[in-house]
Amino acid sequence: MENERGNVVLDRSFSFAIRVVKLHKHQHLVERHKVFALADQLLRSGTSIGANVTEAQDAQSKKDFVSKLSIALKEAKESRYWIRLLVATDYLDAKQPHVISLQNDIAVLTTIIKSSKQA
C-alpha cells in the first residue's frame, strides 16, 4: 500500500509495521513459545515507527518534526534490539529470509529517518 504522497520513509515504515504484525501473527511467537513480553514489545515498537513518521508529516514546526522523527528513530532502535534478543534466545532464526529482511529494513529506516531529521 502506498501513501498519497509517495513518501519513502512513510512507505517503508508502514511496510515494516505490516511485516512485524505478520511475524507476530504467523510465527506464533506467543502461542508456540510463550514469549508474550518479547513479542508484544517488538509489535509495539515496530508499529510505532510508522505512526511517529506519519505524525511528523503534519508537524507544527521544524522542532516538532525533528522530535517526532527522533521518537521514530528510538522505536527503530528498540525494534532492532527486540529482534536481536529473539534471535539470540533462539525464538527466531537469524538465517530465515524474513528475519534478515526485517533487520535490513531497520538499518534502512534508521538511515532514512536520520537524514530526514537533518533536512
All heavy atoms as an XYZ file, in Angstrom:
946
protein
N       0.843     -1.172      0.000
C       0.000      0.000      0.000
C       0.890      1.236      0.000
O       1.818      1.337      0.765
C      -0.888     -0.023      1.236
C      -1.694      1.242      1.418
S      -2.687      1.203      2.918
C      -4.188      0.637      2.221
N       0.582      2.175     -0.845
C       1.383      3.388     -0.944
C       0.578      4.559     -0.424
O      -0.631      4.637     -0.627
C       1.777      3.630     -2.407
C       2.764      4.744     -2.560
C       3.335      4.812     -3.961
O       3.421      3.787     -4.614
O       3.678      5.922     -4.376
N       1.247      5.470      0.246
C       0.532      6.634      0.730
C       0.352      7.623     -0.404
O       0.959      7.500     -1.465
C       1.275      7.266      1.926
C       2.607      7.838      1.531
O       2.665      8.805      0.791
N       3.674      7.233      1.990
N      -0.490      8.602     -0.182
C      -0.827      9.547     -1.239
C       0.340     10.408     -1.702
O       0.370     10.874     -2.825
C      -2.016     10.419     -0.824
C      -1.877     11.183      0.471
C      -2.137     10.365      1.734
O      -2.621      9.230      1.664
O      -1.823     10.872      2.812
N       1.343     10.593     -0.906
C       2.470     11.453     -1.269
C       3.642     10.686     -1.876
O       4.553     11.284     -2.406
C       2.976     12.206     -0.041
C       1.967     13.176      0.522
C       2.565     13.908      1.688
N       1.521     14.566      2.452
C       1.689     15.053      3.645
N       2.855     14.968      4.244
N       0.719     15.648      4.282
N       3.645      9.372     -1.769
C       4.772      8.602     -2.273
C       6.023      8.799     -1.434
O       7.134      8.682     -1.923
N       5.882      9.104     -0.165
C       6.983      9.368      0.744
C       7.676      8.053      1.102
O       7.058      7.142      1.657
C       6.423     10.063      1.987
C       7.481     10.469      2.970
O       8.332      9.667      3.336
N       7.404     11.700      3.424
N       8.954      7.951      0.821
C       9.707      6.717      1.025
C       9.695      6.271      2.477
O       9.473      5.094      2.772
C      11.168      6.878      0.529
C      11.990      5.656      0.865
C      11.197      7.140     -0.958
N       9.939      7.178      3.405
C      10.004      6.776      4.811
C       8.627      6.336      5.318
O       8.516      5.377      6.083
C      10.637      7.872      5.707
C       9.735      9.059      5.878
C      11.034      7.295      7.057
N       7.562      6.978      4.854
C       6.216      6.538      5.226
C       5.942      5.143      4.672
O       5.435      4.274      5.372
C       5.158      7.517      4.705
C       4.991      8.817      5.465
C       4.059      9.759      4.725
C       4.469      8.566      6.862
N       6.269      4.963      3.401
C       6.042      3.664      2.759
C       6.831      2.556      3.439
O       6.297      1.488      3.738
C       6.428      3.714      1.272
C       5.521      4.607      0.450
O       4.410      4.936      0.918
O       5.928      4.986     -0.658
N       8.091      2.812      3.692
C       8.957      1.778      4.293
C       8.559      1.476      5.728
O       8.576      0.323      6.148
C      10.427      2.206      4.245
C      10.952      2.467      2.868
C      11.686      1.476      2.148
N      12.467      0.451      2.699
C      13.594      0.044      2.170
N      14.093      0.672      1.126
N      14.225     -0.994      2.659
N       8.213      2.494      6.480
C       7.835      2.256      7.877
C       6.492      1.534      7.961
O       6.303      0.674      8.827
C       7.816      3.562      8.681
O       6.896      4.490      8.156
N       5.585      1.818      7.041
C       4.297      1.116      7.021
C       4.503     -0.339      6.627
O       3.949     -1.251      7.252
C       3.329      1.811      6.054
C       1.939      1.249      6.108
C       1.085      1.552      7.158
C       1.473      0.413      5.109
C      -0.189      1.028      7.215
C       0.197     -0.118      5.160
C      -0.643      0.196      6.218
N       5.323     -0.555      5.619
C       5.633     -1.914      5.181
C       6.296     -2.710      6.303
O       5.988     -3.887      6.521
C       6.547     -1.860      3.952
O       6.955     -3.141      3.581
N       7.202     -2.071      7.016
C       7.873     -2.722      8.138
C       6.855     -3.119      9.204
O       6.894     -4.232      9.726
C       8.950     -1.805      8.730
C       9.686     -2.421      9.869
C      10.704     -3.329      9.642
C       9.365     -2.108     11.181
C      11.395     -3.926     10.695
C      10.039     -2.688     12.240
C      11.053     -3.600     11.992
N       5.942     -2.211      9.519
C       4.924     -2.495     10.533
C       4.061     -3.697     10.122
O       3.759     -4.564     10.960
C       4.047     -1.267     10.765
N       3.701     -3.750      8.862
C       2.913     -4.886      8.365
C       3.676     -6.184      8.576
O       3.130     -7.183      9.056
C       2.560     -4.709      6.877
C       1.533     -3.592      6.706
C       2.041     -6.018      6.278
C       1.315     -3.186      5.255
N       4.947     -6.184      8.264
C       5.757     -7.394      8.394
C       5.958     -7.799      9.851
O       5.975     -8.984     10.175
C       7.060     -7.223      7.640
C       6.706     -7.179      6.138
C       7.804     -6.953      5.148
N       9.006     -7.659      5.435
C      10.173     -7.051      5.639
N      10.269     -5.752      5.574
N      11.245     -7.754      5.862
N       6.059     -6.819     10.736
C       6.171     -7.129     12.162
C       4.870     -7.757     12.657
O       4.892     -8.743     13.397
C       6.530     -5.864     12.987
C       6.314     -6.085     14.471
C       7.970     -5.453     12.727
N       3.744     -7.199     12.231
C       2.448     -7.765     12.630
C       2.321     -9.194     12.105
O       1.903    -10.104     12.830
C       1.273     -6.887     12.131
C      -0.062     -7.600     12.319
C       1.274     -5.536     12.841
N       2.714     -9.405     10.856
C       2.630    -10.752     10.282
C       3.582    -11.719     10.980
O       3.237    -12.878     11.196
C       2.916    -10.718      8.779
C       1.769    -10.113      7.996
C       2.048    -10.114      6.515
C       0.864     -9.556      5.760
N       1.091     -9.563      4.309
N       4.757    -11.256     11.338
C       5.692    -12.096     12.090
C       5.057    -12.495     13.414
O       5.069    -13.665     13.792
C       7.011    -11.358     12.344
C       8.010    -12.069     13.267
C       8.586    -13.302     12.561
C       9.118    -11.125     13.673
N       4.502    -11.540     14.091
C       3.850    -11.782     15.376
C       2.714    -12.795     15.209
O       2.569    -13.714     16.004
C       3.313    -10.456     15.924
C       2.822    -10.526     17.325
N       1.529    -10.856     17.635
C       3.451    -10.291     18.503
C       1.374    -10.827     18.945
N       2.525    -10.487     19.500
N       1.958    -12.625     14.147
C       0.788    -13.470     13.898
C       1.170    -14.850     13.365
O       0.720    -15.869     13.881
C      -0.105    -12.752     12.892
C      -1.346    -13.484     12.487
C      -2.121    -12.623     11.507
C      -3.266    -13.350     10.875
N      -3.936    -12.523      9.877
N       1.999    -14.883     12.338
C       2.283    -16.139     11.639
C       3.381    -16.975     12.268
O       3.402    -18.181     12.107
C       2.608    -15.881     10.164
C       1.430    -15.349      9.419
N       0.271    -16.059      9.281
C       1.234    -14.167      8.803
C      -0.591    -15.341      8.593
N      -0.037    -14.191      8.295
N       4.296    -16.360     12.947
C       5.345    -17.143     13.598
C       4.845    -17.721     14.910
O       5.508    -18.532     15.525
C       6.603    -16.290     13.835
C       7.351    -15.960     12.591
C       7.907    -17.196     11.927
O       8.394    -18.100     12.571
N       7.808    -17.241     10.617
N       3.696    -17.274     15.335
C       3.086    -17.788     16.561
C       4.055    -17.704     17.738
O       4.149    -18.619     18.543
C       2.594    -19.222     16.366
C       1.720    -19.382     15.175
N       0.448    -18.864     15.127
C       1.932    -19.964     13.982
C      -0.084    -19.141     13.950
N       0.788    -19.797     13.235
N       4.769    -16.615     17.809
C       5.721    -16.433     18.903
C       5.033    -16.597     20.255
O       5.560    -17.233     21.155
C       6.361    -15.047     18.830
C       7.396    -14.835     17.744
C       7.788    -13.374     17.688
C       8.604    -15.701     17.984
N       3.869    -16.038     20.354
C       3.161    -16.090     21.624
C       2.623    -17.490     21.890
O       2.798    -18.035     22.971
C       2.023    -15.044     21.655
C       1.190    -15.178     22.906
C       2.596    -13.635     21.557
N       1.991    -18.096     20.903
C       1.380    -19.412     21.103
C       2.419    -20.516     21.268
O       2.324    -21.348     22.158
C       0.472    -19.749     19.921
C      -0.751    -18.868     19.843
C      -1.526    -19.099     18.564
O      -1.323    -20.132     17.899
O      -2.340    -18.226     18.222
N       3.370    -20.538     20.370
C       4.349    -21.627     20.359
C       5.368    -21.524     21.479
O       5.763    -22.509     22.071
C       5.102    -21.612     19.026
C       4.990    -22.895     18.300
C       5.881    -22.978     17.112
N       6.141    -21.700     16.477
C       6.877    -21.568     15.417
N       7.431    -22.605     14.872
N       7.084    -20.398     14.875
N       5.818    -20.342     21.722
C       6.951    -20.169     22.638
C       6.608    -19.463     23.949
O       7.474    -19.306     24.791
C       8.078    -19.389     21.953
C       8.592    -20.050     20.726
N       9.180    -21.282     20.738
C       8.585    -19.644     19.435
C       9.537    -21.609     19.494
N       9.178    -20.638     18.700
N       5.403    -18.987     24.057
C       5.001    -18.272     25.278
C       5.916    -17.083     25.566
O       6.359    -16.864     26.680
C       4.963    -19.204     26.493
C       4.119    -20.441     26.297
C       2.659    -20.104     26.238
C       1.843    -21.385     26.176
N       0.649    -21.291     25.415
N       6.233    -16.352     24.529
C       7.128    -15.202     24.633
C       6.293    -13.924     24.606
O       6.520    -13.043     23.809
C       8.131    -15.185     23.457
C       9.233    -14.176     23.699
C       8.722    -16.530     23.223
N       5.326    -13.838     25.473
C       4.386    -12.728     25.446
C       5.068    -11.365     25.490
O       4.835    -10.530     24.630
C       3.397    -12.828     26.615
C       2.568    -14.065     26.589
C       2.820    -15.092     27.481
C       1.544    -14.211     25.675
C       2.047    -16.242     27.457
C       0.765    -15.356     25.641
C       1.027    -16.377     26.534
N       5.901    -11.143     26.456
C       6.509     -9.822     26.639
C       7.404     -9.438     25.468
O       7.315     -8.315     24.966
C       7.302     -9.780     27.945
N       8.260    -10.333     25.041
C       9.183    -10.016     23.937
C       8.425     -9.755     22.644
O       8.700     -8.790     21.931
C      10.186    -11.149     23.735
C      11.110    -11.484     24.902
C      12.017    -12.655     24.532
C      11.918    -10.285     25.323
N       7.483    -10.635     22.320
C       6.717    -10.487     21.079
C       5.895     -9.199     21.100
O       5.821     -8.482     20.088
C       5.817    -11.699     20.867
N       5.298     -8.894     22.222
C       4.500     -7.677     22.323
C       5.359     -6.420     22.249
O       4.950     -5.416     21.674
C       3.683     -7.679     23.612
C       2.534     -8.686     23.569
O       2.235     -9.211     22.479
O       1.947     -8.939     24.637
N       6.551     -6.472     22.827
C       7.454     -5.323     22.751
C       7.855     -5.045     21.298
O       7.881     -3.901     20.864
C       8.709     -5.549     23.606
C       8.437     -5.500     25.087
C       8.165     -4.084     25.589
O       7.973     -3.137     24.844
N       8.130     -3.951     26.886
N       8.172     -6.106     20.561
C       8.516     -5.932     19.147
C       7.323     -5.400     18.372
O       7.467     -4.509     17.536
C       9.017     -7.244     18.538
C       9.303     -7.208     17.037
C      10.339     -6.142     16.692
C       9.760     -8.577     16.551
N       6.152     -5.924     18.654
C       4.943     -5.456     17.976
C       4.718     -3.973     18.243
O       4.449     -3.199     17.317
C       3.736     -6.282     18.437
C       2.413     -5.986     17.754
C       2.483     -6.334     16.266
C       1.294     -6.776     18.422
N       4.865     -3.558     19.496
C       4.661     -2.144     19.847
C       5.682     -1.230     19.181
O       5.339     -0.223     18.576
C       4.724     -1.960     21.361
C       3.422     -2.212     22.049
C       3.496     -1.746     23.516
N       2.750     -2.695     24.314
C       3.269     -3.690     25.024
N       4.560     -3.858     25.083
N       2.507     -4.505     25.707
N       6.962     -1.567     19.331
C       7.994     -0.674     18.784
C       7.993     -0.701     17.258
O       8.167      0.333     16.615
C       9.370     -1.029     19.328
O       9.756     -2.333     18.955
N       7.779     -1.869     16.676
C       7.800     -1.987     15.213
C       6.672     -1.259     14.522
O       6.835     -0.746     13.417
N       5.517     -1.188     15.172
C       4.390     -0.465     14.575
C       4.411      1.022     14.930
O       3.820      1.840     14.229
C       3.043     -1.088     14.997
O       2.958     -1.122     16.417
C       2.899     -2.500     14.443
N       5.122      1.370     15.982
C       5.202      2.761     16.413
C       6.070      3.615     15.488
O       5.863      4.831     15.393
C       5.745      2.820     17.838
O       5.809      4.144     18.283
N       7.009      2.998     14.800
C       7.890      3.754     13.897
C       7.059      4.533     12.887
O       7.178      5.751     12.759
C       8.873      2.812     13.162
C       9.758      2.072     14.151
C       9.719      3.604     12.154
C      10.499      0.885     13.537
N       6.218      3.818     12.163
C       5.392      4.453     11.132
C       4.403      5.449     11.694
O       4.125      6.484     11.074
N       3.858      5.168     12.874
C       2.916      6.106     13.489
C       3.599      7.445     13.768
O       3.029      8.511     13.505
C       2.349      5.504     14.767
N       4.826      7.397     14.260
C       5.553      8.635     14.543
C       6.002      9.347     13.276
O       5.980     10.575     13.216
C       6.738      8.350     15.463
C       6.287      8.158     16.885
O       5.844      9.103     17.528
N       6.345      6.937     17.378
N       6.376      8.581     12.256
C       6.737      9.196     10.979
C       5.511      9.882     10.377
O       5.606     10.988      9.844
C       7.315      8.144     10.000
C       7.443      8.704      8.601
C       8.670      7.643     10.498
N       4.354      9.241     10.490
C       3.111      9.831      9.990
C       2.789     11.121     10.734
O       2.433     12.130     10.109
C       1.944      8.832     10.128
O       2.250      7.669      9.350
C       0.638      9.425      9.649
N       2.925     11.103     12.052
C       2.689     12.314     12.834
C       3.647     13.434     12.433
O       3.262     14.603     12.402
C       2.850     12.037     14.323
C       1.696     11.288     14.940
C       1.857     11.160     16.440
O       2.257     12.149     17.097
O       1.577     10.070     16.948
N       4.872     13.081     12.113
C       5.867     14.095     11.731
C       5.460     14.835     10.460
O       5.821     16.005     10.287
C       7.234     13.446     11.553
N       4.695     14.185      9.603
C       4.309     14.807      8.340
C       3.448     16.051      8.548
O       3.427     16.945      7.715
C       3.562     13.799      7.448
C       4.351     12.559      7.129
C       5.753     12.846      6.619
O       5.934     13.501      5.596
N       6.758     12.361      7.336
N       2.735     16.102      9.658
C       1.891     17.255      9.960
C       2.421     18.044     11.156
O       1.650     18.649     11.908
C       0.448     16.796     10.222
C      -0.201     16.242      8.973
O       0.006     16.818      7.881
O      -0.906     15.219      9.070
N       3.711     18.029     11.312
C       4.338     18.736     12.435
C       4.031     20.227     12.359
O       3.884     20.795     11.275
C       5.839     18.509     12.421
N       3.946     20.834     13.515
C       3.634     22.258     13.601
C       4.854     23.139     13.378
O       4.712     24.333     13.122
C       3.007     22.559     14.953
C       1.688     21.840     15.134
C       1.126     22.020     16.533
O       1.807     22.474     17.451
N      -0.121     21.650     16.703
N       6.030     22.546     13.492
C       7.264     23.303     13.314
C       8.384     22.329     12.969
O       8.219     21.110     13.070
C       7.620     24.061     14.601
O       7.906     23.128     15.641
N       9.527     22.876     12.600
C      10.709     22.047     12.338
C      11.098     21.285     13.606
O      11.443     20.103     13.556
C      11.859     22.932     11.845
C      13.174     22.241     11.682
C      13.223     21.356     10.460
C      14.646     20.844     10.268
N      14.747     19.910      9.186
N      11.016     21.951     14.743
C      11.356     21.325     16.020
C      10.419     20.150     16.306
O      10.859     19.089     16.749
C      11.282     22.362     17.139
C      11.693     21.843     18.494
C      11.643     22.945     19.544
C      12.030     22.390     20.895
N      12.004     23.414     21.932
N       9.134     20.327     16.039
C       8.150     19.257     16.238
C       8.428     18.101     15.278
O       8.350     16.932     15.658
C       6.736     19.810     16.029
C       5.640     18.830     16.375
O       5.824     18.017     17.310
O       4.574     18.878     15.721
N       8.762     18.421     14.032
C       9.090     17.414     13.018
C      10.280     16.566     13.479
O      10.229     15.335     13.462
C       9.407     18.120     11.692
C       9.838     17.200     10.586
C       8.908     16.443      9.890
C      11.181     17.106     10.227
C       9.305     15.600      8.853
C      11.583     16.271      9.200
C      10.641     15.521      8.506
N      11.338     17.222     13.906
C      12.538     16.526     14.367
C      12.223     15.686     15.609
O      12.705     14.562     15.741
C      13.686     17.530     14.635
C      14.848     16.869     15.351
C      14.155     18.148     13.318
N      11.391     16.215     16.481
C      11.016     15.484     17.688
C      10.292     14.183     17.346
O      10.610     13.121     17.896
C      10.122     16.359     18.573
O       9.653     15.619     19.672
N       9.340     14.244     16.440
C       8.590     13.050     16.043
C       9.518     12.031     15.360
O       9.419     10.834     15.607
C       7.449     13.404     15.094
C       6.403     14.313     15.681
C       5.531     13.613     16.674
C       4.336     14.447     17.037
N       4.315     14.940     18.383
N      10.398     12.503     14.507
C      11.334     11.596     13.846
C      12.332     11.015     14.836
O      12.767      9.872     14.681
C      12.054     12.285     12.691
C      11.206     12.542     11.450
C      12.062     13.159     10.350
C      10.517     11.291     10.945
N      12.676     11.784     15.861
C      13.571     11.263     16.898
C      12.911     10.109     17.643
O      13.561      9.109     17.959
C      13.944     12.369     17.885
O      14.704     13.361     17.243
N      11.629     10.239     17.899
C      10.888      9.152     18.545
C      10.843      7.938     17.621
O      11.052      6.803     18.059
C       9.471      9.610     18.946
C       9.556     10.683     20.032
C       8.635      8.421     19.423
C       8.248     11.418     20.290
N      10.598      8.165     16.333
C      10.574      7.065     15.361
C      11.927      6.354     15.322
O      11.990      5.117     15.257
C      10.209      7.588     13.971
N      13.000      7.122     15.378
C      14.341      6.546     15.377
C      14.570      5.700     16.629
O      15.123      4.594     16.557
C      15.392      7.654     15.273
C      16.842      7.226     15.200
C      17.086      6.302     14.011
C      17.742      8.448     15.103
N      14.134      6.186     17.766
C      14.258      5.411     19.006
C      13.473      4.106     18.901
O      13.942      3.055     19.351
C      13.757      6.226     20.203
C      14.677      7.347     20.606
C      14.079      8.128     21.766
C      14.957      9.303     22.131
N      14.414     10.059     23.263
N      12.292      4.161     18.312
C      11.467      2.960     18.146
C      12.131      1.977     17.187
O      12.075      0.755     17.388
C      10.067      3.323     17.665
C       9.255      4.149     18.651
C       8.904      3.430     19.942
O       8.931      2.183     19.978
O       8.592      4.115     20.928
N      12.787      2.486     16.152
C      13.508      1.618     15.212
C      14.656      0.909     15.930
O      14.871     -0.297     15.754
C      14.034      2.431     14.022
N      15.383      1.663     16.746
C      16.485      1.063     17.501
C      15.965      0.046     18.513
O      16.583     -1.000     18.714
C      17.306      2.152     18.191
C      18.116      2.969     17.209
C      18.897      4.070     17.896
C      19.724      4.844     16.890
N      20.533      5.884     17.536
N      14.829      0.339     19.120
C      14.243     -0.614     20.054
C      13.799     -1.887     19.316
O      14.013     -2.996     19.809
C      13.046     -0.003     20.783
C      12.440     -0.950     21.800
C      11.275     -0.363     22.574
O      11.119      0.873     22.628
O      10.518     -1.163     23.136
N      13.234     -1.731     18.141
C      12.826     -2.895     17.343
C      14.030     -3.761     16.998
O      13.960     -4.991     17.064
C      12.130     -2.445     16.052
O      10.929     -1.775     16.341
N      15.133     -3.104     16.647
C      16.371     -3.837     16.360
C      16.785     -4.661     17.585
O      17.176     -5.813     17.469
C      17.491     -2.886     15.971
C      18.831     -3.618     15.760
C      19.991     -2.695     15.508
N      19.807     -2.007     14.253
C      20.158     -0.740     14.041
N      20.696     -0.022     14.991
N      19.967     -0.185     12.864
N      16.689     -4.055     18.750
C      17.042     -4.743     19.989
C      16.171     -5.986     20.192
O      16.690     -7.066     20.490
C      16.879     -3.802     21.190
C      17.044     -4.512     22.508
C      18.313     -4.763     23.025
C      15.937     -4.966     23.217
C      18.473     -5.439     24.221
C      16.089     -5.643     24.417
C      17.354     -5.881     24.915
O      17.510     -6.559     26.095
N      14.853     -5.859     20.046
C      13.961     -6.994     20.275
C      14.207     -8.108     19.265
O      14.174     -9.291     19.625
C      12.502     -6.554     20.269
C      12.171     -5.652     21.408
C      11.693     -4.374     21.343
C      12.311     -5.931     22.802
N      11.543     -3.847     22.603
C      11.906     -4.785     23.518
C      12.745     -7.041     23.531
C      11.917     -4.720     24.909
C      12.748     -6.975     24.921
C      12.341     -5.832     25.587
N      14.469     -7.749     18.020
C      14.777     -8.771     17.012
C      16.068     -9.491     17.385
O      16.141    -10.720     17.354
C      14.862     -8.154     15.600
C      13.475     -7.688     15.148
C      15.432     -9.168     14.604
C      13.489     -6.808     13.909
N      17.087     -8.722     17.757
C      18.359     -9.338     18.165
C      18.167    -10.259     19.359
O      18.745    -11.350     19.420
C      19.401     -8.265     18.508
C      19.957     -7.551     17.293
C      20.999     -6.510     17.649
N      22.071     -7.109     18.439
C      22.652     -6.534     19.489
N      22.272     -5.328     19.877
N      23.619     -7.137     20.148
N      17.376     -9.834     20.327
C      17.133    -10.648     21.514
C      16.375    -11.930     21.167
O      16.716    -13.012     21.644
C      16.363     -9.841     22.563
C      16.127    -10.534     23.902
C      17.452    -10.931     24.560
C      15.324     -9.626     24.821
N      15.367    -11.822     20.309
C      14.613    -13.009     19.894
C      15.495    -13.983     19.119
O      15.356    -15.200     19.245
C      13.383    -12.602     19.071
C      12.245    -11.980     19.894
C      11.269    -11.252     18.982
C      11.545    -13.038     20.725
N      16.423    -13.462     18.344
C      17.371    -14.321     17.617
C      18.356    -14.947     18.602
O      18.603    -16.160     18.569
C      18.114    -13.520     16.519
C      19.312    -14.293     15.985
C      17.153    -13.169     15.382
N      18.901    -14.154     19.495
C      19.918    -14.645     20.442
C      19.364    -15.691     21.400
O      20.109    -16.541     21.888
C      20.502    -13.475     21.238
N      18.067    -15.649     21.637
C      17.449    -16.619     22.539
C      16.738    -17.739     21.780
O      15.968    -18.494     22.363
C      16.464    -15.914     23.503
O      15.510    -15.166     22.732
C      17.207    -15.002     24.465
N      17.017    -17.821     20.482
C      16.526    -18.892     19.605
C      15.013    -18.929     19.407
O      14.456    -19.963     19.053
C      17.020    -20.265     20.096
C      18.526    -20.366     20.085
O      19.141    -19.820     19.141
O      19.091    -20.970     21.009
N      14.344    -17.812     19.616
C      12.920    -17.748     19.282
C      12.730    -17.437     17.809
O      11.713    -17.776     17.224
C      12.201    -16.715     20.147
C      12.055    -17.174     21.576
C      12.756    -16.550     22.594
C      11.231    -18.242     21.899
C      12.636    -16.973     23.913
C      11.105    -18.675     23.211
C      11.813    -18.037     24.205
O      11.688    -18.477     25.501
N      13.701    -16.759     17.211
C      13.723    -16.509     15.777
C      15.038    -17.021     15.231
O      16.061    -16.983     15.907
C      13.607    -15.005     15.471
C      12.286    -14.318     15.771
C      12.407    -12.823     15.477
C      11.143    -14.928     14.971
N      14.998    -17.453     13.985
C      16.190    -17.944     13.309
C      16.770    -16.820     12.455
O      16.117    -16.355     11.515
C      15.837    -19.154     12.443
C      17.026    -19.749     11.724
O      18.152    -19.205     11.835
O      16.834    -20.761     11.037
N      17.975    -16.401     12.779
C      18.617    -15.285     12.077
C      18.813    -15.562     10.594
O      18.954    -14.636      9.808
C      19.958    -14.969     12.719
N      18.798    -16.829     10.194
C      19.031    -17.181      8.796
C      17.753    -17.192      7.965
O      17.820    -17.314      6.748
C      19.717    -18.542      8.712
C      21.098    -18.518      9.329
C      21.742    -19.871      9.297
C      23.094    -19.817     10.006
N      23.707    -21.123     10.129
N      16.601    -17.064      8.609
C      15.347    -17.040      7.862
C      15.254    -15.734      7.083
O      15.563    -14.660      7.614
C      14.154    -17.180      8.792
C      14.013    -18.565      9.390
C      12.804    -18.671     10.301
O      12.361    -17.696     10.900
N      12.275    -19.881     10.414
N      14.835    -15.811      5.830
C      14.782    -14.605      4.988
C      13.974    -13.457      5.594
O      14.377    -12.302      5.484
C      14.140    -15.098      3.698
C      14.437    -16.554      3.656
C      14.463    -17.013      5.083
N      12.852    -13.752      6.243
C      12.047    -12.652      6.797
C      12.751    -11.971      7.964
O      12.599    -10.772      8.160
C      10.638    -13.118      7.193
C      10.597    -14.094      8.310
N      10.751    -15.439      8.126
C      10.435    -13.913      9.638
C      10.682    -16.048      9.295
N      10.488    -15.147     10.224
N      13.560    -12.693      8.723
C      14.306    -12.082      9.826
C      15.438    -11.224      9.270
O      15.646    -10.091      9.714
C      14.834    -13.154     10.804
C      15.718    -12.529     11.872
C      13.674    -13.915     11.445
N      16.132    -11.737      8.275
C      17.191    -10.963      7.618
C      16.608     -9.693      7.014
O      17.156     -8.602      7.162
C      17.894    -11.811      6.528
C      18.661    -12.969      7.176
C      18.817    -10.943      5.671
C      19.144    -14.013      6.195
N      15.463     -9.832      6.370
C      14.806     -8.694      5.735
C      14.392     -7.642      6.765
O      14.567     -6.442      6.538
C      13.591     -9.192      4.946
O      12.948     -8.132      4.321
N      13.836     -8.083      7.897
C      13.459     -7.136      8.951
C      14.680     -6.392      9.472
O      14.636     -5.174      9.677
C      12.766     -7.864     10.107
C      11.318     -8.274      9.899
C      10.851     -9.149     11.057
C      10.414     -7.068      9.744
N      15.774     -7.101      9.669
C      16.995     -6.459     10.160
C      17.527     -5.458      9.140
O      17.967     -4.364      9.508
C      18.046     -7.511     10.490
C      17.675     -8.327     11.710
C      18.613     -9.490     11.961
O      19.059    -10.163     11.045
N      18.901     -9.748     13.228
N      17.468     -5.813      7.866
C      17.905     -4.885      6.822
C      17.002     -3.658      6.758
O      17.484     -2.537      6.582
C      17.940     -5.580      5.462
C      19.048     -6.602      5.368
O      20.011     -6.588      6.133
N      18.916     -7.523      4.434
N      15.701     -3.873      6.897
C      14.764     -2.750      6.869
C      15.004     -1.783      8.022
O      14.892     -0.571      7.848
C      13.317     -3.245      6.915
C      12.806     -3.662      5.558
O      13.541     -3.519      4.570
O      11.653     -4.133      5.501
N      15.315     -2.317      9.181
C      15.616     -1.453     10.330
C      16.811     -0.568     10.010
O      16.809      0.630     10.292
C      15.892     -2.293     11.602
C      14.600     -2.837     12.156
C      16.602     -1.482     12.664
C      13.701     -1.799     12.780
N      17.828     -1.133      9.398
C      19.018     -0.349      9.039
C      18.654      0.757      8.049
O      19.084      1.904      8.199
C      20.100     -1.259      8.465
N      17.850      0.422      7.051
C      17.440      1.408      6.053
C      16.570      2.489      6.685
O      16.782      3.686      6.450
C      16.701      0.725      4.876
C      16.068      1.748      3.955
C      17.642     -0.174      4.100
N      15.592      2.083      7.498
C      14.732      3.064      8.166
C      15.540      3.997      9.056
O      15.309      5.207      9.064
C      13.662      2.358      9.001
C      12.456      1.825      8.257
C      11.602      0.954      9.165
C      11.629      2.966      7.688
N      16.487      3.449      9.773
C      17.331      4.265     10.642
C      18.073      5.321      9.825
O      18.103      6.495     10.193
C      18.321      3.367     11.416
O      17.566      2.442     12.210
C      19.218      4.181     12.319
N      18.639      4.909      8.709
C      19.366      5.837      7.841
C      18.443      6.910      7.270
O      18.773      8.104      7.283
C      20.040      5.060      6.685
O      20.943      4.117      7.252
C      20.791      5.990      5.755
N      17.271      6.503      6.789
C      16.325      7.456      6.195
C      15.841      8.452      7.244
O      15.765      9.654      6.993
C      15.122      6.721      5.562
C      15.556      5.927      4.329
C      14.021      7.706      5.180
C      14.485      5.002      3.780
N      15.499      7.956      8.426
C      14.995      8.847      9.475
C      16.076      9.836      9.899
O      15.813     11.030     10.054
C      14.462      8.039     10.677
C      13.201      7.260     10.277
C      14.180      8.949     11.866
C      12.765      6.210     11.293
N      17.312      9.361     10.044
C      18.408     10.256     10.418
C      18.585     11.366      9.376
O      18.731     12.538      9.719
C      19.720      9.478     10.563
C      19.843      8.743     11.854
C      21.186      8.019     11.912
C      21.358      7.250     13.194
N      22.632      6.500     13.230
N      18.552     11.000      8.102
C      18.739     12.015      7.055
C      17.525     12.948      6.958
O      17.688     14.135      6.675
C      19.027     11.365      5.701
O      17.940     10.600      5.258
N      16.336     12.439      7.226
C      15.134     13.291      7.199
C      15.175     14.333      8.313
O      14.716     15.460      8.132
C      13.869     12.441      7.346
O      13.708     11.582      6.248
N      15.705     13.944      9.452
C      15.826     14.879     10.566
C      16.734     16.044     10.227
O      16.537     17.155     10.706
C      16.369     14.164     11.820
C      15.368     13.322     12.535
C      15.981     12.507     13.652
C      16.867     13.270     14.564
N      17.391     12.484     15.699
N      17.722     15.789      9.388
C      18.703     16.821      9.041
C      18.227     17.731      7.908
O      18.778     18.792      7.698
C      20.036     16.175      8.654
C      20.676     15.445      9.821
C      21.865     14.615      9.403
O      22.164     14.477      8.222
N      22.535     14.032     10.396
N      17.202     17.281      7.190
C      16.707     18.050      6.024
C      16.026     19.337      6.440
O      15.613     19.563      7.496
C      15.728     17.195      5.223
